């Protein structure tokens, strides 16, 4: 399902150091700590990109895994071509990069059209447990946007 771009200088800091990419073990530990169902996922860090391999049960886990590792300080790309979805409902993920002044309501309006603001809770729920509060988003963070239905 491809390569996903992230902002290298934005995200959660893992380990010690500057904006250098974290070690693969630290990224895997963080991913596993979210309890998404990624126990069959292998993580490799090459320079400033993360390569994900393995199998996940469904599309939402695929998207959450990409977003979780991509929103790590020092990571600019996530390659998930070899990360497979076990169920047959695999779609192309819709991702959104938060800009200054954005809120989940504003993002929902942009994603779902005029009057879509109340669907901001869907975006929040689709990004849990990475998001802990609807107001705690930051510029450069990448969020998954679930389908309207």
MORA-V782209 format. One record per residue. N is the residue number from 1. RES is the residue in one small letter. D_LAST is the distance of its C-alpha to the last C-alpha in Angstrom with 1 decimal. Layout:
n=N res=RES d_last=D_LAST
n=N res=RES d_last=D_LAST
//
This chain:
n=1 res=x d_last=21.9
n=2 res=x d_last=24.3
n=3 res=x d_last=25.7
n=4 res=x d_last=24.1
n=5 res=x d_last=26.1
n=6 res=x d_last=26.6
n=7 res=x d_last=29.3
n=8 res=x d_last=32.3
n=9 res=x d_last=33.7
n=10 res=x d_last=30.6
n=11 res=x d_last=29.4
n=12 res=x d_last=30.6
n=13 res=x d_last=34.3
n=14 res=x d_last=35.2
n=15 res=x d_last=38.9
n=16 res=x d_last=41.9
n=17 res=x d_last=42.6
n=18 res=x d_last=41.6
n=19 res=x d_last=38.5
n=20 res=x d_last=39.4
n=21 res=x d_last=36.7
n=22 res=x d_last=36.7
n=23 res=x d_last=38.0
n=24 res=x d_last=35.7
n=25 res=x d_last=36.7
n=26 res=x d_last=35.5
n=27 res=x d_last=32.1
n=28 res=x d_last=31.7
n=29 res=x d_last=32.9
n=30 res=x d_last=30.4
n=31 res=x d_last=27.5
n=32 res=x d_last=28.7
n=33 res=x d_last=29.2
n=34 res=x d_last=25.4
n=35 res=x d_last=25.2
n=36 res=x d_last=22.1
n=37 res=x d_last=23.4
n=38 res=x d_last=25.2
n=39 res=x d_last=28.6
n=40 res=x d_last=28.8
n=41 res=x d_last=28.2
n=42 res=x d_last=31.4
n=43 res=x d_last=31.7
n=44 res=x d_last=34.3
n=45 res=x d_last=35.2
n=46 res=x d_last=37.0
n=47 res=x d_last=38.2
n=48 res=x d_last=35.2
n=49 res=x d_last=32.5
n=50 res=x d_last=30.9
n=51 res=x d_last=30.5
n=52 res=x d_last=28.2
n=53 res=x d_last=29.1
n=54 res=x d_last=28.2
n=55 res=x d_last=25.3
n=56 res=x d_last=22.2
n=57 res=x d_last=20.2
n=58 res=x d_last=16.7
n=59 res=x d_last=14.8
n=60 res=x d_last=14.0
n=61 res=x d_last=17.8
n=62 res=x d_last=18.7
n=63 res=x d_last=17.0
n=64 res=x d_last=18.4
n=65 res=x d_last=21.8
n=66 res=x d_last=22.0
n=67 res=x d_last=21.1
n=68 res=x d_last=23.5
n=69 res=x d_last=26.4
n=70 res=x d_last=25.9
n=71 res=x d_last=26.0
n=72 res=x d_last=29.6
n=73 res=x d_last=32.6
n=74 res=x d_last=34.5
n=75 res=x d_last=31.6
n=76 res=x d_last=30.7
n=77 res=x d_last=28.9
n=78 res=x d_last=27.1
n=79 res=x d_last=27.6
n=80 res=x d_last=25.3
n=81 res=x d_last=26.3
n=82 res=x d_last=27.8
n=83 res=x d_last=25.0
n=84 res=x d_last=23.5
n=85 res=x d_last=20.4
n=86 res=x d_last=21.6
n=87 res=x d_last=18.5
n=88 res=x d_last=17.8
n=89 res=x d_last=14.2
n=90 res=x d_last=15.5
n=91 res=x d_last=14.0
n=92 res=x d_last=15.5
n=93 res=x d_last=14.7
n=94 res=x d_last=13.9
n=95 res=x d_last=16.6
n=96 res=x d_last=18.0
n=97 res=x d_last=21.7
n=98 res=x d_last=22.5
n=99 res=x d_last=25.2
n=100 res=x d_last=27.9
n=101 res=x d_last=26.8
n=102 res=x d_last=23.0
n=103 res=x d_last=21.2
n=104 res=x d_last=17.7
n=105 res=x d_last=17.3
n=106 res=x d_last=18.7
n=107 res=x d_last=16.6
n=108 res=x d_last=13.3
n=109 res=x d_last=15.0
n=110 res=x d_last=15.9
n=111 res=x d_last=12.6
n=112 res=x d_last=10.4
n=113 res=x d_last=13.5
n=114 res=x d_last=15.9
n=115 res=x d_last=14.8
n=116 res=x d_last=12.1
n=117 res=x d_last=14.6
n=118 res=x d_last=13.6
n=119 res=x d_last=10.5
n=120 res=x d_last=13.4
n=121 res=x d_last=13.4
n=122 res=x d_last=10.2
n=123 res=x d_last=12.4
n=124 res=x d_last=15.3
n=125 res=x d_last=14.1
n=126 res=x d_last=12.9
n=127 res=x d_last=16.5
n=128 res=x d_last=18.5
n=129 res=x d_last=21.3
n=130 res=x d_last=22.2
n=131 res=x d_last=21.5
n=132 res=x d_last=23.6
n=133 res=x d_last=23.1
n=134 res=x d_last=20.7
n=135 res=x d_last=23.8
n=136 res=x d_last=25.1
n=137 res=x d_last=23.8
n=138 res=x d_last=26.4
n=139 res=x d_last=27.0
n=140 res=x d_last=26.6
n=141 res=x d_last=24.1
n=142 res=x d_last=21.2
n=143 res=x d_last=17.8
n=144 res=x d_last=14.7
n=145 res=x d_last=11.6
n=146 res=x d_last=8.4
n=147 res=x d_last=5.6
n=148 res=x d_last=3.8
n=149 res=x d_last=0.0
//
